[in-house]
Amino acid sequence: MATHTLDITKEHCPMTFVKTKLKLAQISDGDILEVLLTEGEPLNNVPKSATEQGFKVLGIEHVSGNIHKVTIEK
């Protein structure tokens, strides 16, 4: 099992989940994707969309300022 990181702090919806979904498509089942994003729409939409797509959101944590990390298992 590998852990991958995706920084979408400069992206805006709907590209935040599009980029997350593309990255999830590149990794193996069981791998972990740590997504760095900003609060607001990305923080609301990425975990919700990931769950709706059948991925498992393992956690959401505050990193610094308005940056958060969402951990998703494929």
PDB file of N, CA, C, O and CB in Angstrom:
ATOM      1  N   MET A   1       0.849  -1.187   0.000  1.00  0.00           N
ATOM      2  CA  MET A   1       0.000   0.000   0.000  1.00  0.00           C
ATOM      3  C   MET A   1       0.890   1.245   0.000  1.00  0.00           C
ATOM      4  O   MET A   1       1.815   1.358   0.804  1.00  0.00           O
ATOM      5  CB  MET A   1      -0.963   0.001   1.232  1.00  0.00           C
ATOM      6  N   ALA A   2       0.602   2.162  -0.898  1.00  0.00           N
ATOM      7  CA  ALA A   2       1.395   3.384  -1.013  1.00  0.00           C
ATOM      8  C   ALA A   2       0.539   4.600  -0.666  1.00  0.00           C
ATOM      9  O   ALA A   2      -0.689   4.562  -0.743  1.00  0.00           O
ATOM     10  CB  ALA A   2       1.980   3.524  -2.437  1.00  0.00           C
ATOM     11  N   THR A   3       1.214   5.663  -0.287  1.00  0.00           N
ATOM     12  CA  THR A   3       0.532   6.926  -0.009  1.00  0.00           C
ATOM     13  C   THR A   3       0.966   7.951  -1.045  1.00  0.00           C
ATOM     14  O   THR A   3       2.155   8.123  -1.314  1.00  0.00           O
ATOM     15  CB  THR A   3       0.838   7.431   1.436  1.00  0.00           C
ATOM     16  N   HIS A   4      -0.025   8.629  -1.623  1.00  0.00           N
ATOM     17  CA  HIS A   4       0.215   9.629  -2.654  1.00  0.00           C
ATOM     18  C   HIS A   4      -0.303  10.971  -2.141  1.00  0.00           C
ATOM     19  O   HIS A   4      -1.203  11.017  -1.302  1.00  0.00           O
ATOM     20  CB  HIS A   4      -0.473   9.232  -4.007  1.00  0.00           C
ATOM     21  N   THR A   5       0.270  12.063  -2.651  1.00  0.00           N
ATOM     22  CA  THR A   5      -0.165  13.395  -2.237  1.00  0.00           C
ATOM     23  C   THR A   5      -0.571  14.198  -3.465  1.00  0.00           C
ATOM     24  O   THR A   5       0.072  14.128  -4.512  1.00  0.00           O
ATOM     25  CB  THR A   5       0.954  14.128  -1.449  1.00  0.00           C
ATOM     26  N   LEU A   6      -1.649  14.961  -3.318  1.00  0.00           N
ATOM     27  CA  LEU A   6      -2.130  15.836  -4.384  1.00  0.00           C
ATOM     28  C   LEU A   6      -2.394  17.210  -3.784  1.00  0.00           C
ATOM     29  O   LEU A   6      -3.162  17.335  -2.830  1.00  0.00           O
ATOM     30  CB  LEU A   6      -3.420  15.258  -5.065  1.00  0.00           C
ATOM     31  N   ASP A   7      -1.766  18.235  -4.334  1.00  0.00           N
ATOM     32  CA  ASP A   7      -1.954  19.609  -3.855  1.00  0.00           C
ATOM     33  C   ASP A   7      -2.878  20.336  -4.819  1.00  0.00           C
ATOM     34  O   ASP A   7      -2.491  20.650  -5.945  1.00  0.00           O
ATOM     35  CB  ASP A   7      -0.588  20.359  -3.722  1.00  0.00           C
ATOM     36  N   ILE A   8      -4.118  20.604  -4.365  1.00  0.00           N
ATOM     37  CA  ILE A   8      -5.069  21.347  -5.200  1.00  0.00           C
ATOM     38  C   ILE A   8      -5.436  22.674  -4.532  1.00  0.00           C
ATOM     39  O   ILE A   8      -6.527  23.205  -4.743  1.00  0.00           O
ATOM     40  CB  ILE A   8      -6.346  20.504  -5.459  1.00  0.00           C
ATOM     41  N   THR A   9      -4.514  23.198  -3.728  1.00  0.00           N
ATOM     42  CA  THR A   9      -4.794  24.442  -3.005  1.00  0.00           C
ATOM     43  C   THR A   9      -4.965  25.636  -3.939  1.00  0.00           C
ATOM     44  O   THR A   9      -5.563  26.639  -3.549  1.00  0.00           O
ATOM     45  CB  THR A   9      -3.681  24.727  -2.020  1.00  0.00           C
ATOM     46  N   LYS A  10      -4.447  25.544  -5.173  1.00  0.00           N
ATOM     47  CA  LYS A  10      -4.579  26.651  -6.132  1.00  0.00           C
ATOM     48  C   LYS A  10      -5.764  26.453  -7.082  1.00  0.00           C
ATOM     49  O   LYS A  10      -6.040  27.307  -7.924  1.00  0.00           O
ATOM     50  CB  LYS A  10      -3.289  26.799  -6.943  1.00  0.00           C
ATOM     51  N   GLU A  11      -6.457  25.330  -6.941  1.00  0.00           N
ATOM     52  CA  GLU A  11      -7.573  25.021  -7.846  1.00  0.00           C
ATOM     53  C   GLU A  11      -8.901  25.513  -7.258  1.00  0.00           C
ATOM     54  O   GLU A  11      -9.015  25.765  -6.058  1.00  0.00           O
ATOM     55  CB  GLU A  11      -7.643  23.496  -8.118  1.00  0.00           C
ATOM     56  N   HIS A  12      -9.890  25.640  -8.134  1.00  0.00           N
ATOM     57  CA  HIS A  12     -11.234  26.037  -7.720  1.00  0.00           C
ATOM     58  C   HIS A  12     -12.223  24.998  -8.233  1.00  0.00           C
ATOM     59  O   HIS A  12     -11.969  24.329  -9.234  1.00  0.00           O
ATOM     60  CB  HIS A  12     -11.594  27.465  -8.250  1.00  0.00           C
ATOM     61  N   CYS A  13     -13.351  24.866  -7.542  1.00  0.00           N
ATOM     62  CA  CYS A  13     -14.387  23.938  -7.984  1.00  0.00           C
ATOM     63  C   CYS A  13     -14.856  24.344  -9.372  1.00  0.00           C
ATOM     64  O   CYS A  13     -14.933  25.542  -9.645  1.00  0.00           O
ATOM     65  CB  CYS A  13     -15.576  23.908  -6.986  1.00  0.00           C
ATOM     66  N   PRO A  14     -15.174  23.407 -10.264  1.00  0.00           N
ATOM     67  CA  PRO A  14     -15.228  21.958 -10.024  1.00  0.00           C
ATOM     68  C   PRO A  14     -13.904  21.239 -10.271  1.00  0.00           C
ATOM     69  O   PRO A  14     -13.841  20.015 -10.153  1.00  0.00           O
ATOM     70  CB  PRO A  14     -16.283  21.345 -10.894  1.00  0.00           C
ATOM     71  N   MET A  15     -12.845  21.977 -10.611  1.00  0.00           N
ATOM     72  CA  MET A  15     -11.567  21.320 -10.926  1.00  0.00           C
ATOM     73  C   MET A  15     -10.973  20.580  -9.737  1.00  0.00           C
ATOM     74  O   MET A  15     -10.187  19.651  -9.919  1.00  0.00           O
ATOM     75  CB  MET A  15     -10.571  22.341 -11.426  1.00  0.00           C
ATOM     76  N   THR A  16     -11.336  20.977  -8.524  1.00  0.00           N
ATOM     77  CA  THR A  16     -10.763  20.317  -7.350  1.00  0.00           C
ATOM     78  C   THR A  16     -11.082  18.834  -7.358  1.00  0.00           C
ATOM     79  O   THR A  16     -10.186  18.011  -7.172  1.00  0.00           O
ATOM     80  CB  THR A  16     -11.282  20.960  -6.062  1.00  0.00           C
ATOM     81  N   PHE A  17     -12.347  18.474  -7.570  1.00  0.00           N
ATOM     82  CA  PHE A  17     -12.673  17.050  -7.553  1.00  0.00           C
ATOM     83  C   PHE A  17     -12.263  16.363  -8.848  1.00  0.00           C
ATOM     84  O   PHE A  17     -11.928  15.179  -8.835  1.00  0.00           O
ATOM     85  CB  PHE A  17     -14.164  16.853  -7.313  1.00  0.00           C
ATOM     86  N   VAL A  18     -12.283  17.088  -9.974  1.00  0.00           N
ATOM     87  CA  VAL A  18     -11.833  16.501 -11.239  1.00  0.00           C
ATOM     88  C   VAL A  18     -10.385  16.042 -11.094  1.00  0.00           C
ATOM     89  O   VAL A  18     -10.048  14.918 -11.467  1.00  0.00           O
ATOM     90  CB  VAL A  18     -11.972  17.523 -12.411  1.00  0.00           C
ATOM     91  N   LYS A  19      -9.525  16.910 -10.552  1.00  0.00           N
ATOM     92  CA  LYS A  19      -8.112  16.547 -10.374  1.00  0.00           C
ATOM     93  C   LYS A  19      -7.963  15.421  -9.356  1.00  0.00           C
ATOM     94  O   LYS A  19      -7.125  14.536  -9.527  1.00  0.00           O
ATOM     95  CB  LYS A  19      -7.291  17.774  -9.927  1.00  0.00           C
ATOM     96  N   THR A  20      -8.776  15.449  -8.293  1.00  0.00           N
ATOM     97  CA  THR A  20      -8.736  14.382  -7.289  1.00  0.00           C
ATOM     98  C   THR A  20      -9.124  13.054  -7.926  1.00  0.00           C
ATOM     99  O   THR A  20      -8.466  12.038  -7.702  1.00  0.00           O
ATOM    100  CB  THR A  20      -9.678  14.707  -6.102  1.00  0.00           C
ATOM    101  N   LYS A  21     -10.186  13.062  -8.716  1.00  0.00           N
ATOM    102  CA  LYS A  21     -10.664  11.829  -9.350  1.00  0.00           C
ATOM    103  C   LYS A  21      -9.633  11.286 -10.346  1.00  0.00           C
ATOM    104  O   LYS A  21      -9.427  10.075 -10.425  1.00  0.00           O
ATOM    105  CB  LYS A  21     -12.007  12.081 -10.063  1.00  0.00           C
ATOM    106  N   LEU A  22      -8.984  12.179 -11.107  1.00  0.00           N
ATOM    107  CA  LEU A  22      -7.946  11.747 -12.051  1.00  0.00           C
ATOM    108  C   LEU A  22      -6.791  11.089 -11.305  1.00  0.00           C
ATOM    109  O   LEU A  22      -6.270  10.064 -11.746  1.00  0.00           O
ATOM    110  CB  LEU A  22      -7.431  12.944 -12.882  1.00  0.00           C
ATOM    111  N   LYS A  23      -6.391  11.669 -10.185  1.00  0.00           N
ATOM    112  CA  LYS A  23      -5.285  11.106  -9.394  1.00  0.00           C
ATOM    113  C   LYS A  23      -5.691   9.750  -8.815  1.00  0.00           C
ATOM    114  O   LYS A  23      -4.899   8.808  -8.827  1.00  0.00           O
ATOM    115  CB  LYS A  23      -4.872  12.079  -8.250  1.00  0.00           C
ATOM    116  N   LEU A  24      -6.923   9.648  -8.308  1.00  0.00           N
ATOM    117  CA  LEU A  24      -7.414   8.376  -7.766  1.00  0.00           C
ATOM    118  C   LEU A  24      -7.410   7.290  -8.841  1.00  0.00           C
ATOM    119  O   LEU A  24      -7.168   6.120  -8.542  1.00  0.00           O
ATOM    120  CB  LEU A  24      -8.834   8.547  -7.191  1.00  0.00           C
ATOM    121  N   ALA A  25      -7.675   7.672 -10.087  1.00  0.00           N
ATOM    122  CA  ALA A  25      -7.684   6.705 -11.191  1.00  0.00           C
ATOM    123  C   ALA A  25      -6.280   6.162 -11.473  1.00  0.00           C
ATOM    124  O   ALA A  25      -6.133   5.066 -12.015  1.00  0.00           O
ATOM    125  CB  ALA A  25      -8.257   7.352 -12.459  1.00  0.00           C
ATOM    126  N   GLN A  26      -5.247   6.935 -11.102  1.00  0.00           N
ATOM    127  CA  GLN A  26      -3.869   6.540 -11.388  1.00  0.00           C
ATOM    128  C   GLN A  26      -3.268   5.636 -10.316  1.00  0.00           C
ATOM    129  O   GLN A  26      -2.256   4.979 -10.558  1.00  0.00           O
ATOM    130  CB  GLN A  26      -3.013   7.765 -11.542  1.00  0.00           C
ATOM    131  N   ILE A  27      -3.884   5.597  -9.133  1.00  0.00           N
ATOM    132  CA  ILE A  27      -3.289   4.829  -8.036  1.00  0.00           C
ATOM    133  C   ILE A  27      -3.983   3.478  -7.882  1.00  0.00           C
ATOM    134  O   ILE A  27      -5.067   3.258  -8.423  1.00  0.00           O
ATOM    135  CB  ILE A  27      -3.372   5.620  -6.716  1.00  0.00           C
ATOM    136  N   SER A  28      -3.356   2.595  -7.151  1.00  0.00           N
ATOM    137  CA  SER A  28      -3.877   1.229  -6.991  1.00  0.00           C
ATOM    138  C   SER A  28      -4.941   1.158  -5.906  1.00  0.00           C
ATOM    139  O   SER A  28      -4.968   1.977  -4.988  1.00  0.00           O
ATOM    140  CB  SER A  28      -2.741   0.262  -6.660  1.00  0.00           C
ATOM    141  N   ASP A  29      -5.821   0.160  -6.028  1.00  0.00           N
ATOM    142  CA  ASP A  29      -6.822  -0.082  -4.989  1.00  0.00           C
ATOM    143  C   ASP A  29      -6.110  -0.310  -3.657  1.00  0.00           C
ATOM    144  O   ASP A  29      -5.117  -1.034  -3.592  1.00  0.00           O
ATOM    145  CB  ASP A  29      -7.726  -1.304  -5.352  1.00  0.00           C
ATOM    146  N   GLY A  30      -6.621   0.307  -2.607  1.00  0.00           N
ATOM    147  CA  GLY A  30      -6.034   0.168  -1.283  1.00  0.00           C
ATOM    148  C   GLY A  30      -5.018   1.252  -0.972  1.00  0.00           C
ATOM    149  O   GLY A  30      -4.642   1.438   0.185  1.00  0.00           O
ATOM    150  N   ASP A  31      -4.566   1.980  -2.007  1.00  0.00           N
ATOM    151  CA  ASP A  31      -3.623   3.072  -1.777  1.00  0.00           C
ATOM    152  C   ASP A  31      -4.332   4.261  -1.121  1.00  0.00           C
ATOM    153  O   ASP A  31      -5.556   4.386  -1.159  1.00  0.00           O
ATOM    154  CB  ASP A  31      -2.961   3.505  -3.105  1.00  0.00           C
ATOM    155  N   ILE A  32      -3.522   5.118  -0.526  1.00  0.00           N
ATOM    156  CA  ILE A  32      -4.028   6.295   0.175  1.00  0.00           C
ATOM    157  C   ILE A  32      -3.665   7.542  -0.624  1.00  0.00           C
ATOM    158  O   ILE A  32      -2.542   7.671  -1.111  1.00  0.00           O
ATOM    159  CB  ILE A  32      -3.454   6.377   1.621  1.00  0.00           C
ATOM    160  N   LEU A  33      -4.627   8.461  -0.756  1.00  0.00           N
ATOM    161  CA  LEU A  33      -4.372   9.748  -1.393  1.00  0.00           C
ATOM    162  C   LEU A  33      -4.617  10.849  -0.373  1.00  0.00           C
ATOM    163  O   LEU A  33      -5.720  10.985   0.157  1.00  0.00           O
ATOM    164  CB  LEU A  33      -5.269   9.944  -2.653  1.00  0.00           C
ATOM    165  N   GLU A  34      -3.576  11.636  -0.102  1.00  0.00           N
ATOM    166  CA  GLU A  34      -3.707  12.786   0.790  1.00  0.00           C
ATOM    167  C   GLU A  34      -3.866  14.026  -0.086  1.00  0.00           C
ATOM    168  O   GLU A  34      -2.959  14.391  -0.834  1.00  0.00           O
ATOM    169  CB  GLU A  34      -2.463  12.919   1.759  1.00  0.00           C
ATOM    170  N   VAL A  35      -5.026  14.667   0.016  1.00  0.00           N
ATOM    171  CA  VAL A  35      -5.345  15.825  -0.820  1.00  0.00           C
ATOM    172  C   VAL A  35      -5.240  17.095   0.024  1.00  0.00           C
ATOM    173  O   VAL A  35      -5.943  17.248   1.024  1.00  0.00           O
ATOM    174  CB  VAL A  35      -6.771  15.691  -1.445  1.00  0.00           C
ATOM    175  N   LEU A  36      -4.361  17.996  -0.387  1.00  0.00           N
ATOM    176  CA  LEU A  36      -4.257  19.296   0.270  1.00  0.00           C
ATOM    177  C   LEU A  36      -5.168  20.263  -0.465  1.00  0.00           C
ATOM    178  O   LEU A  36      -5.061  20.432  -1.679  1.00  0.00           O
ATOM    179  CB  LEU A  36      -2.779  19.815   0.292  1.00  0.00           C
ATOM    180  N   LEU A  37      -6.078  20.906   0.288  1.00  0.00           N
ATOM    181  CA  LEU A  37      -7.034  21.813  -0.328  1.00  0.00           C
ATOM    182  C   LEU A  37      -7.366  22.951   0.626  1.00  0.00           C
ATOM    183  O   LEU A  37      -6.960  22.951   1.788  1.00  0.00           O
ATOM    184  CB  LEU A  37      -8.311  21.062  -0.736  1.00  0.00           C
ATOM    185  N   THR A  38      -8.116  23.922   0.107  1.00  0.00           N
ATOM    186  CA  THR A  38      -8.490  25.074   0.929  1.00  0.00           C
ATOM    187  C   THR A  38      -9.891  24.883   1.495  1.00  0.00           C
ATOM    188  O   THR A  38     -10.694  24.106   0.977  1.00  0.00           O
ATOM    189  CB  THR A  38      -8.417  26.379   0.108  1.00  0.00           C
ATOM    190  N   GLU A  39     -10.161  25.618   2.577  1.00  0.00           N
ATOM    191  CA  GLU A  39     -11.491  25.513   3.172  1.00  0.00           C
ATOM    192  C   GLU A  39     -12.502  26.188   2.259  1.00  0.00           C
ATOM    193  O   GLU A  39     -12.138  26.888   1.314  1.00  0.00           O
ATOM    194  CB  GLU A  39     -11.522  26.146   4.590  1.00  0.00           C
ATOM    195  N   GLY A  40     -13.774  25.966   2.556  1.00  0.00           N
ATOM    196  CA  GLY A  40     -14.837  26.476   1.692  1.00  0.00           C
ATOM    197  C   GLY A  40     -15.314  25.364   0.775  1.00  0.00           C
ATOM    198  O   GLY A  40     -15.428  24.209   1.185  1.00  0.00           O
ATOM    199  N   GLU A  41     -15.591  25.730  -0.477  1.00  0.00           N
ATOM    200  CA  GLU A  41     -16.137  24.755  -1.433  1.00  0.00           C
ATOM    201  C   GLU A  41     -15.303  23.489  -1.586  1.00  0.00           C
ATOM    202  O   GLU A  41     -15.853  22.390  -1.516  1.00  0.00           O
ATOM    203  CB  GLU A  41     -16.281  25.400  -2.769  1.00  0.00           C
ATOM    204  N   PRO A  42     -13.968  23.609  -1.797  1.00  0.00           N
ATOM    205  CA  PRO A  42     -13.190  22.361  -1.945  1.00  0.00           C
ATOM    206  C   PRO A  42     -13.295  21.454  -0.725  1.00  0.00           C
ATOM    207  O   PRO A  42     -13.438  20.240  -0.867  1.00  0.00           O
ATOM    208  CB  PRO A  42     -11.726  22.686  -2.200  1.00  0.00           C
ATOM    209  N   LEU A  43     -13.226  22.028   0.463  1.00  0.00           N
ATOM    210  CA  LEU A  43     -13.296  21.218   1.687  1.00  0.00           C
ATOM    211  C   LEU A  43     -14.668  20.579   1.849  1.00  0.00           C
ATOM    212  O   LEU A  43     -14.780  19.481   2.393  1.00  0.00           O
ATOM    213  CB  LEU A  43     -12.973  22.075   2.916  1.00  0.00           C
ATOM    214  N   ASN A  44     -15.704  21.252   1.385  1.00  0.00           N
ATOM    215  CA  ASN A  44     -17.057  20.688   1.452  1.00  0.00           C
ATOM    216  C   ASN A  44     -17.280  19.643   0.366  1.00  0.00           C
ATOM    217  O   ASN A  44     -17.870  18.592   0.619  1.00  0.00           O
ATOM    218  CB  ASN A  44     -18.103  21.798   1.327  1.00  0.00           C
ATOM    219  N   ASN A  45     -16.806  19.934  -0.849  1.00  0.00           N
ATOM    220  CA  ASN A  45     -17.163  19.119  -2.015  1.00  0.00           C
ATOM    221  C   ASN A  45     -16.291  17.890  -2.232  1.00  0.00           C
ATOM    222  O   ASN A  45     -16.809  16.837  -2.602  1.00  0.00           O
ATOM    223  CB  ASN A  45     -17.105  19.957  -3.230  1.00  0.00           C
ATOM    224  N   VAL A  46     -14.981  17.995  -2.012  1.00  0.00           N
ATOM    225  CA  VAL A  46     -14.105  16.855  -2.332  1.00  0.00           C
ATOM    226  C   VAL A  46     -14.428  15.626  -1.475  1.00  0.00           C
ATOM    227  O   VAL A  46     -14.598  14.538  -2.026  1.00  0.00           O
ATOM    228  CB  VAL A  46     -12.633  17.250  -2.134  1.00  0.00           C
ATOM    229  N   PRO A  47     -14.519  15.762  -0.129  1.00  0.00           N
ATOM    230  CA  PRO A  47     -14.860  14.553   0.658  1.00  0.00           C
ATOM    231  C   PRO A  47     -16.237  13.984   0.303  1.00  0.00           C
ATOM    232  O   PRO A  47     -16.416  12.768   0.233  1.00  0.00           O
ATOM    233  CB  PRO A  47     -14.820  14.875   2.153  1.00  0.00           C
ATOM    234  N   LYS A  48     -17.212  14.885   0.080  1.00  0.00           N
ATOM    235  CA  LYS A  48     -18.572  14.448  -0.261  1.00  0.00           C
ATOM    236  C   LYS A  48     -18.572  13.718  -1.607  1.00  0.00           C
ATOM    237  O   LYS A  48     -19.167  12.648  -1.734  1.00  0.00           O
ATOM    238  CB  LYS A  48     -19.542  15.660  -0.305  1.00  0.00           C
ATOM    239  N   SER A  49     -17.908  14.295  -2.606  1.00  0.00           N
ATOM    240  CA  SER A  49     -17.864  13.678  -3.927  1.00  0.00           C
ATOM    241  C   SER A  49     -17.103  12.361  -3.901  1.00  0.00           C
ATOM    242  O   SER A  49     -17.499  11.401  -4.563  1.00  0.00           O
ATOM    243  CB  SER A  49     -17.228  14.626  -4.933  1.00  0.00           C
ATOM    244  N   ALA A  50     -16.012  12.308  -3.141  1.00  0.00           N
ATOM    245  CA  ALA A  50     -15.233  11.071  -3.039  1.00  0.00           C
ATOM    246  C   ALA A  50     -16.092   9.950  -2.461  1.00  0.00           C
ATOM    247  O   ALA A  50     -16.072   8.822  -2.955  1.00  0.00           O
ATOM    248  CB  ALA A  50     -13.977  11.289  -2.166  1.00  0.00           C
ATOM    249  N   THR A  51     -16.843  10.269  -1.414  1.00  0.00           N
ATOM    250  CA  THR A  51     -17.726   9.284  -0.788  1.00  0.00           C
ATOM    251  C   THR A  51     -18.807   8.831  -1.774  1.00  0.00           C
ATOM    252  O   THR A  51     -19.100   7.641  -1.882  1.00  0.00           O
ATOM    253  CB  THR A  51     -18.373   9.870   0.490  1.00  0.00           C
ATOM    254  N   GLU A  52     -19.395   9.795  -2.492  1.00  0.00           N
ATOM    255  CA  GLU A  52     -20.433   9.462  -3.472  1.00  0.00           C
ATOM    256  C   GLU A  52     -19.890   8.571  -4.590  1.00  0.00           C
ATOM    257  O   GLU A  52     -20.635   7.775  -5.162  1.00  0.00           O
ATOM    258  CB  GLU A  52     -21.025  10.741  -4.069  1.00  0.00           C
ATOM    259  N   GLN A  53     -18.596   8.698  -4.907  1.00  0.00           N
ATOM    260  CA  GLN A  53     -17.973   7.897  -5.962  1.00  0.00           C
ATOM    261  C   GLN A  53     -17.518   6.531  -5.447  1.00  0.00           C
ATOM    262  O   GLN A  53     -16.992   5.722  -6.211  1.00  0.00           O
ATOM    263  CB  GLN A  53     -16.785   8.647  -6.557  1.00  0.00           C
ATOM    264  N   GLY A  54     -17.721   6.277  -4.154  1.00  0.00           N
ATOM    265  CA  GLY A  54     -17.389   4.962  -3.613  1.00  0.00           C
ATOM    266  C   GLY A  54     -16.020   4.861  -2.961  1.00  0.00           C
ATOM    267  O   GLY A  54     -15.567   3.764  -2.635  1.00  0.00           O
ATOM    268  N   PHE A  55     -15.350   6.009  -2.767  1.00  0.00           N
ATOM    269  CA  PHE A  55     -14.064   6.004  -2.080  1.00  0.00           C
ATOM    270  C   PHE A  55     -14.289   6.211  -0.594  1.00  0.00           C
ATOM    271  O   PHE A  55     -15.339   6.705  -0.183  1.00  0.00           O
ATOM    272  CB  PHE A  55     -13.123   7.093  -2.649  1.00  0.00           C
ATOM    273  N   LYS A  56     -13.301   5.835   0.217  1.00  0.00           N
ATOM    274  CA  LYS A  56     -13.441   5.934   1.670  1.00  0.00           C
ATOM    275  C   LYS A  56     -12.621   7.120   2.186  1.00  0.00           C
ATOM    276  O   LYS A  56     -11.397   7.144   2.060  1.00  0.00           O
ATOM    277  CB  LYS A  56     -12.988   4.612   2.360  1.00  0.00           C
ATOM    278  N   VAL A  57     -13.311   8.096   2.765  1.00  0.00           N
ATOM    279  CA  VAL A  57     -12.628   9.243   3.362  1.00  0.00           C
ATOM    280  C   VAL A  57     -12.209   8.836   4.773  1.00  0.00           C
ATOM    281  O   VAL A  57     -13.047   8.605   5.644  1.00  0.00           O
ATOM    282  CB  VAL A  57     -13.552  10.530   3.380  1.00  0.00           C
ATOM    283  N   LEU A  58     -10.887   8.753   4.979  1.00  0.00           N
ATOM    284  CA  LEU A  58     -10.359   8.291   6.264  1.00  0.00           C
ATOM    285  C   LEU A  58     -10.247   9.412   7.278  1.00  0.00           C
ATOM    286  O   LEU A  58     -10.292   9.162   8.483  1.00  0.00           O
ATOM    287  CB  LEU A  58      -9.008   7.649   6.070  1.00  0.00           C
ATOM    288  N   GLY A  59     -10.101  10.640   6.814  1.00  0.00           N
ATOM    289  CA  GLY A  59      -9.966  11.737   7.760  1.00  0.00           C
ATOM    290  C   GLY A  59      -9.811  13.075   7.077  1.00  0.00           C
ATOM    291  O   GLY A  59      -9.429  13.171   5.911  1.00  0.00           O
ATOM    292  N   ILE A  60     -10.122  14.113   7.848  1.00  0.00           N
ATOM    293  CA  ILE A  60      -9.946  15.493   7.400  1.00  0.00           C
ATOM    294  C   ILE A  60      -9.248  16.215   8.539  1.00  0.00           C
ATOM    295  O   ILE A  60      -9.729  16.205   9.672  1.00  0.00           O
ATOM    296  CB  ILE A  60     -11.327  16.187   7.018  1.00  0.00           C
ATOM    297  N   GLU A  61      -8.102  16.847   8.239  1.00  0.00           N
ATOM    298  CA  GLU A  61      -7.407  17.563   9.299  1.00  0.00           C
ATOM    299  C   GLU A  61      -6.939  18.926   8.830  1.00  0.00           C
ATOM    300  O   GLU A  61      -6.623  19.124   7.657  1.00  0.00           O
ATOM    301  CB  GLU A  61      -6.228  16.753   9.798  1.00  0.00           C
ATOM    302  N   HIS A  62      -6.901  19.872   9.773  1.00  0.00           N
ATOM    303  CA  HIS A  62      -6.425  21.216   9.495  1.00  0.00           C
ATOM    304  C   HIS A  62      -4.903  21.191   9.465  1.00  0.00           C
ATOM    305  O   HIS A  62      -4.275  20.645  10.372  1.00  0.00           O
ATOM    306  CB  HIS A  62      -6.951  22.231  10.553  1.00  0.00           C
ATOM    307  N   VAL A  63      -4.304  21.776   8.433  1.00  0.00           N
ATOM    308  CA  VAL A  63      -2.845  21.797   8.303  1.00  0.00           C
ATOM    309  C   VAL A  63      -2.320  23.138   8.798  1.00  0.00           C
ATOM    310  O   VAL A  63      -1.569  23.184   9.772  1.00  0.00           O
ATOM    311  CB  VAL A  63      -2.407  21.545   6.829  1.00  0.00           C
ATOM    312  N   SER A  64      -2.702  24.224   8.143  1.00  0.00           N
ATOM    313  CA  SER A  64      -2.324  25.571   8.581  1.00  0.00           C
ATOM    314  C   SER A  64      -3.115  26.595   7.792  1.00  0.00           C
ATOM    315  O   SER A  64      -3.498  26.349   6.648  1.00  0.00           O
ATOM    316  CB  SER A  64      -0.800  25.810   8.410  1.00  0.00           C
ATOM    317  N   GLY A  65      -3.358  27.740   8.400  1.00  0.00           N
ATOM    318  CA  GLY A  65      -4.142  28.773   7.719  1.00  0.00           C
ATOM    319  C   GLY A  65      -5.472  28.216   7.264  1.00  0.00           C
ATOM    320  O   GLY A  65      -6.240  27.683   8.064  1.00  0.00           O
ATOM    321  N   ASN A  66      -5.746  28.343   5.957  1.00  0.00           N
ATOM    322  CA  ASN A  66      -7.007  27.793   5.428  1.00  0.00           C
ATOM    323  C   ASN A  66      -6.768  26.498   4.657  1.00  0.00           C
ATOM    324  O   ASN A  66      -7.602  26.090   3.848  1.00  0.00           O
ATOM    325  CB  ASN A  66      -7.699  28.822   4.516  1.00  0.00           C
ATOM    326  N   ILE A  67      -5.619  25.848   4.910  1.00  0.00           N
ATOM    327  CA  ILE A  67      -5.270  24.598   4.219  1.00  0.00           C
ATOM    328  C   ILE A  67      -5.662  23.390   5.076  1.00  0.00           C
ATOM    329  O   ILE A  67      -5.383  23.338   6.274  1.00  0.00           O
ATOM    330  CB  ILE A  67      -3.748  24.559   3.895  1.00  0.00           C
ATOM    331  N   HIS A  68      -6.307  22.437   4.437  1.00  0.00           N
ATOM    332  CA  HIS A  68      -6.708  21.200   5.093  1.00  0.00           C
ATOM    333  C   HIS A  68      -6.203  20.012   4.291  1.00  0.00           C
ATOM    334  O   HIS A  68      -5.898  20.132   3.105  1.00  0.00           O
ATOM    335  CB  HIS A  68      -8.240  21.134   5.259  1.00  0.00           C
ATOM    336  N   LYS A  69      -6.118  18.861   4.955  1.00  0.00           N
ATOM    337  CA  LYS A  69      -5.719  17.624   4.280  1.00  0.00           C
ATOM    338  C   LYS A  69      -6.855  16.619   4.406  1.00  0.00           C
ATOM    339  O   LYS A  69      -7.306  16.305   5.508  1.00  0.00           O
ATOM    340  CB  LYS A  69      -4.393  17.048   4.882  1.00  0.00           C
ATOM    341  N   VAL A  70      -7.307  16.122   3.269  1.00  0.00           N
ATOM    342  CA  VAL A  70      -8.327  15.075   3.235  1.00  0.00           C
ATOM    343  C   VAL A  70      -7.633  13.790   2.832  1.00  0.00           C
ATOM    344  O   VAL A  70      -6.985  13.727   1.788  1.00  0.00           O
ATOM    345  CB  VAL A  70      -9.502  15.428   2.246  1.00  0.00           C
ATOM    346  N   THR A  71      -7.770  12.754   3.667  1.00  0.00           N
ATOM    347  CA  THR A  71      -7.138  11.464   3.390  1.00  0.00           C
ATOM    348  C   THR A  71      -8.207  10.513   2.844  1.00  0.00           C
ATOM    349  O   THR A  71      -9.219  10.252   3.495  1.00  0.00           O
ATOM    350  CB  THR A  71      -6.459  10.872   4.682  1.00  0.00           C
ATOM    351  N   ILE A  72      -7.957  10.003   1.635  1.00  0.00           N
ATOM    352  CA  ILE A  72      -8.914   9.151   0.921  1.00  0.00           C
ATOM    353  C   ILE A  72      -8.262   7.801   0.611  1.00  0.00           C
ATOM    354  O   ILE A  72      -7.129   7.745   0.132  1.00  0.00           O
ATOM    355  CB  ILE A  72      -9.401   9.842  -0.395  1.00  0.00           C
ATOM    356  N   GLU A  73      -8.980   6.730   0.887  1.00  0.00           N
ATOM    357  CA  GLU A  73      -8.508   5.405   0.497  1.00  0.00           C
ATOM    358  C   GLU A  73      -9.233   4.983  -0.769  1.00  0.00           C
ATOM    359  O   GLU A  73     -10.457   5.077  -0.860  1.00  0.00           O
ATOM    360  CB  GLU A  73      -8.730   4.368   1.636  1.00  0.00           C
ATOM    361  N   LYS A  74      -8.457   4.511  -1.753  1.00  0.00           N
ATOM    362  CA  LYS A  74      -9.095   4.040  -2.988  1.00  0.00           C
ATOM    363  C   LYS A  74      -9.597   2.624  -2.784  1.00  0.00           C
ATOM    364  O   LYS A  74     -10.168   2.034  -3.701  1.00  0.00           O
ATOM    365  CB  LYS A  74      -8.110   4.101  -4.187  1.00  0.00           C
TER     366      LYS A  74
END
